Amino acid sequence: MSTGFVEALPNLAIALFIVFLTWIVARFAARISDTIVGRTEIRASLKNLIDTLVKLGIWTLGLFVAAVVVIPDLTPASLLAGLGIGAVAIGFAFQDIFENFLAGVLIMLREKMRIGDVIECEGITGKVEHITLRETHVRKLSGELTVVPNSILFKNPVEIFTDVDQRRHEVVVGVSYDTQLDHAADVILRAVENVDDVLASKGIDIFAQEFNSSSVDFLVRWWAGSTPRAAWESKDKVIRAIKAALDEEGIEIPFPYVTHTFKETVPVSHLGDTKRKTP
């Protein structure tokens, strides 16, 4: 065995040199791919997929050549036969890894959910920062980074907030029962139209929605920016504008009213009775 090992040292050295050369070629090929693909307008996730496939192809070829140097009897046919024998066992052992790998490829190929989009999936809300073949990095709105397996994003519904530049926002406004509803709706409409962040050209909806316990509720809907920051800012300005407009017109936004009913007469003492006698 020692003699055979010594005889195989030159082949091992050549194989290691081939692996090192493969590493260098893979790096340069990735840079060339970035340069060529960077001139196009394809999505960032698709660029990552192309770079990964280029590296994977070069490494597969380099490792195969190194294996042939170490084992001269190795041929592509024997290698494929060996892979076929172990494919079932490997598939069961690394089922989750392969599932995430295939999901990552499909996610990179599809047009939706680009890098930079704000998404929500399975209670995770944040901005997509990076997509790899196994996992996706989602930066939460509070700053934490969440590493999500690609199979979760592929098998579950994903809500994309920033798929377009604008989306519809809404807020509920309640007015007292003695308010003339048409007049209140006009006041709310004018207030929302004057907010800078609101896209009045796409329409503003004012719907009388519900007879609540202490108020008649209006559902107010408008269009503004699609990012969470734009949503918060536009909602803040809309609520402030509606409150100021209703106050100016003397329209009440009521507190919850509570009515107490007593089955029996409740005696009420007069304040004057307690002060009949003074020292």
Stockholm file with secondary structure:
# STOCKHOLM 1.0

chainA/1-279         MSTGFVEALPNLAIALFIVFLTWIVARFAARISDTIVGRTEIRASLKNLIDTLVKLGIWTLGLFVAAVVVIPDLTPASLLAGLGIGAVAIGFAFQDIFENFLAGVLIMLREKMRIGDVIECEGITGKVEHITLRETHVRKLSGELTVVPNSILFKNPVEIFTDVDQRRHEVVVGVSYDTQLDHAADVILRAVENVDDVLASKGIDIFAQEFNSSSVDFLVRWWAGSTPRAAWESKDKVIRAIKAALDEEGIEIPFPYVTHTFKETVPVSHLGDTKRKTP
#=GR chainA/1-279 SS CHHHHHHHHHHHHHHHHHHHHHHHHHHHHHHHHHHHHHTSCCCHHHHHHHHHHHHHHHHHHHHHHHHHHHCTTCCHHHHHHHHHHHHHHHHHHTHHHHHHHHHHHHHHHSSSSCTTCEEEETTEEEEEEEECSSEEEEEETTSCEEEEEHHHHHHSCCEETTSSSEEEEEEEEEECTTSCHHHHHHHHHHHHHTCTTSCGGGCCEEEEEEECSSSEEEEEEEEEESSHHHHHHHHHHHHHHHHHHHHHTTCCCCCCCCCCCCSSCCCCCCGGGGGSCCC
#=GC SS_cons         CHHHHHHHHHHHHHHHHHHHHHHHHHHHHHHHHHHHHHTSCCCHHHHHHHHHHHHHHHHHHHHHHHHHHHCTTCCHHHHHHHHHHHHHHHHHHTHHHHHHHHHHHHHHHSSSSCTTCEEEETTEEEEEEEECSSEEEEEETTSCEEEEEHHHHHHSCCEETTSSSEEEEEEEEEECTTSCHHHHHHHHHHHHHTCTTSCGGGCCEEEEEEECSSSEEEEEEEEEESSHHHHHHHHHHHHHHHHHHHHHTTCCCCCCCCCCCCSSCCCCCCGGGGGSCCC
//
